[in-house]
Amino acid sequence: MAAYIIVGLVAYLLGSISFSVIISKKMAGFDVREKGSGNAGTTNMLRSVGKKAAALTLLGDALKGVVAILIAILVGTIAKDIDIELLKYVAGIFVVLGHTFPIFFEFRGGKGVATAIGVLLMLNWKIGLICLVFGILIIA
């Protein structure tokens, strides 16, 4: 049980790193949540800061999902009597929750689309790839 709690907590904290807020403050000098839709996501970054910042945000947010699943796989491999599939789903849920309600940024995050795509790519790459294509089309 401890492994599930630790993976969930680590995934939540990882998800709480808001690349859009960090990148917008570095590249544009303002918090992206203060402009456009007020959302800390890739689409608002595209509108408020630009293509490069949006691409970096998309990549960073998707990688959060990938890393969370990799951590779950690592813990599941090391620990005994652990259902690795369940551990991956716990990590996926909590990394998206962390992105949506980040503890480090006043619980005001993005919608979790890019992070969920990263999770999906790790859980089922075919479905993840389909969602990635549609996500990019919608953002564009």
RODO-2510 file (C-alpha; in nm, 4 decimals, decimal comma):
residues 140
     n   res          X          Y          Z
     1     m     0,0000     0,0000     0,0000
     2     a     0,2881     0,2362     0,0768
     3     a     0,4147     0,2086    -0,2817
     4     y     0,0793     0,3270    -0,4196
     5     i     0,0718     0,6246    -0,1807
     6     i     0,4326     0,7221    -0,2560
     7     v     0,3835     0,6954    -0,6326
     8     g     0,0603     0,8968    -0,6107
     9     l     0,2273     1,1678    -0,4024
    10     v     0,5364     1,1891    -0,6251
    11     a     0,3168     1,1994    -0,9373
    12     y     0,1001     1,4746    -0,7877
    13     l     0,4053     1,6838    -0,6977
    14     l     0,5530     1,6255    -1,0431
    15     g     0,2241     1,7308    -1,2004
    16     s     0,2237     2,0440    -0,9839
    17     i     0,5236     2,1832    -1,1718
    18     s     0,3532     2,4330    -1,4018
    19     f     0,5741     2,4771    -1,7064
    20     s     0,3423     2,7408    -1,8528
    21     v     0,3780     2,9681    -1,5497
    22     i     0,7551     2,9180    -1,5299
    23     i     0,8111     2,9658    -1,9042
    24     s     0,5809     3,2676    -1,9335
    25     k     0,7555     3,4416    -1,6443
    26     k     1,0990     3,3720    -1,7971
    27     m     1,0144     3,4510    -2,1606
    28     a     0,7512     3,7239    -2,1300
    29     g     0,7844     3,8552    -1,7756
    30     f     0,4279     3,7787    -1,6668
    31     d     0,2198     3,4915    -1,5329
    32     v     0,0233     3,3405    -1,8245
    33     r    -0,2768     3,3001    -1,5941
    34     e    -0,3092     3,6804    -1,5918
    35     k    -0,3604     3,6987    -1,9712
    36     g    -0,5962     3,5513    -2,2297
    37     s    -0,8254     3,2830    -2,0923
    38     g    -0,6527     3,2853    -1,7519
    39     n    -0,5664     2,9189    -1,7960
    40     a    -0,2161     2,7810    -1,7402
    41     g    -0,2080     2,5693    -2,0538
    42     t    -0,0580     2,5366    -2,3983
    43     t    -0,3412     2,7104    -2,5841
    44     n    -0,3262     3,0183    -2,3640
    45     m     0,0550     3,0167    -2,3955
    46     l     0,0161     3,0164    -2,7739
    47     r    -0,2197     3,3151    -2,7605
    48     s    -0,0378     3,5094    -2,4891
    49     v     0,3336     3,4360    -2,5312
    50     g     0,3904     3,2699    -2,8692
    51     k     0,4646     2,9507    -3,0576
    52     k     0,8009     2,8708    -2,9000
    53     a     0,6656     2,9081    -2,5464
    54     a     0,3589     2,6999    -2,6363
    55     a     0,5747     2,4229    -2,7850
    56     l     0,7961     2,4158    -2,4750
    57     t     0,4894     2,4056    -2,2518
    58     l     0,3321     2,1233    -2,4515
    59     l     0,6546     1,9234    -2,4370
    60     g     0,7089     1,9850    -2,0660
    61     d     0,3517     1,9023    -1,9712
    62     a     0,3480     1,5832    -2,1789
    63     l     0,6826     1,4759    -2,0330
    64     k     0,5356     1,5084    -1,6824
    65     g     0,2932     1,2315    -1,7721
    66     v     0,5661     1,0177    -1,9262
    67     v     0,7992     1,0572    -1,6268
    68     a     0,5208     0,9783    -1,3782
    69     i     0,4489     0,6490    -1,5535
    70     l     0,8209     0,5669    -1,5739
    71     i     0,8509     0,6248    -1,1985
    72     a     0,5531     0,3940    -1,1407
    73     i     0,7158     0,1241    -1,3555
    74     l     1,0434     0,1633    -1,1664
    75     v     0,8762     0,1401    -0,8256
    76     g     0,6624    -0,1515    -0,9420
    77     t     0,9722    -0,3350    -1,0609
    78     i     1,1609    -0,2783    -0,7351
    79     a     0,8738    -0,3434    -0,4915
    80     k     0,7322    -0,6886    -0,4372
    81     d     0,3662    -0,7900    -0,4614
    82     i     0,2695    -0,4748    -0,6519
    83     d     0,0286    -0,4582    -0,9430
    84     i     0,2352    -0,2505    -1,1881
    85     e    -0,0659    -0,1757    -1,4098
    86     l    -0,2612    -0,0341    -1,1155
    87     l     0,0465     0,1612    -1,0073
    88     k     0,0715     0,3166    -1,3551
    89     y    -0,2944     0,4216    -1,3422
    90     v    -0,2471     0,5733    -0,9948
    91     a     0,0507     0,7722    -1,1274
    92     g    -0,1456     0,8821    -1,4331
    93     i    -0,4430     1,0044    -1,2339
    94     f    -0,2331     1,1909    -0,9798
    95     v     0,0001     1,3585    -1,2292
    96     v    -0,3036     1,4985    -1,4133
    97     l    -0,4600     1,6087    -1,0831
    98     g    -0,1318     1,7790    -0,9941
    99     h    -0,1285     1,9585    -1,3279
   100     t    -0,4894     2,0695    -1,2917
   101     f    -0,4625     2,1677    -0,9225
   102     p    -0,0926     2,2451    -0,8640
   103     i     0,0054     2,2871    -0,5008
   104     f     0,2970     2,5139    -0,5986
   105     f     0,0789     2,7572    -0,7967
   106     e    -0,2284     2,8240    -0,5786
   107     f    -0,4166     2,5210    -0,7165
   108     r    -0,4723     2,7071    -1,0463
   109     g    -0,3360     2,4968    -1,3292
   110     g    -0,4192     2,3877    -1,6787
   111     k    -0,6824     2,1488    -1,8057
   112     g    -0,4438     1,8529    -1,8077
   113     v    -0,4732     1,7681    -2,1773
   114     a    -0,1011     1,7580    -2,2589
   115     t    -0,0183     1,5719    -1,9385
   116     a    -0,2964     1,3217    -2,0073
   117     i    -0,1576     1,2693    -2,3586
   118     g     0,1834     1,1918    -2,2078
   119     v     0,0185     0,9400    -1,9754
   120     l    -0,1795     0,7860    -2,2613
   121     l     0,1327     0,7534    -2,4761
   122     m     0,2881     0,5450    -2,1988
   123     l    -0,0206     0,3370    -2,1182
   124     n    -0,1301     0,2684    -2,4772
   125     w     0,0812     0,4385    -2,7422
   126     k    -0,1750     0,3886    -3,0196
   127     i    -0,4537     0,5679    -2,8344
   128     g    -0,2037     0,8248    -2,7082
   129     l    -0,0861     0,8979    -3,0614
   130     i    -0,4429     0,9452    -3,1846
   131     c    -0,5153     1,1836    -2,8956
   132     l    -0,1888     1,3708    -2,9616
   133     v    -0,2820     1,4299    -3,3262
   134     f    -0,6304     1,5534    -3,2346
   135     g    -0,4909     1,7672    -2,9509
   136     i    -0,2440     1,9392    -3,1828
   137     l    -0,5183     1,9967    -3,4420
   138     i    -0,7459     2,1514    -3,1802
   139     i    -0,4698     2,3725    -3,0402
   140     a    -0,3688     2,4889    -3,3910
***
